[in-house]
Amino acid sequence: MDNLEFLNDALEDKIRNQTFYNEAAVIIRNPSSKQLFLKLRDEEMRHIAILQKEIVEIENKPFAITKIFTKLKS
């Protein structure tokens, strides 16, 4: 498994967790429990943003062969 696959798997897990926490917060009546689930949801959203940024950086990074061709063209 390469880094991109690992990050995409982690992103999927974080999205599932965020969805769970959000759905739980909607149905829970206890205010302190609801706040806990909302806090966990928000934390997962921060993790999702970080993972998405890392994935974009990896996807936009040129491969070694691309770097070589760029040097040859100049």
Stockholm file with secondary structure:
# STOCKHOLM 1.0

chainA/1-74         MDNLEFLNDALEDKIRNQTFYNEAAVIIRNPSSKQLFLKLRDEEMRHIAILQKEIVEIENKPFAITKIFTKLKS
#=GR chainA/1-74 SS CCHHHHHHHHHHHHHHHHHHHHHHHHHCCCHHHHHHHHHHHHHHHHHHHHHHHHHHHHHHSCCHHHHHHHHHHC
#=GC SS_cons        CCHHHHHHHHHHHHHHHHHHHHHHHHHCCCHHHHHHHHHHHHHHHHHHHHHHHHHHHHHHSCCHHHHHHHHHHC
//
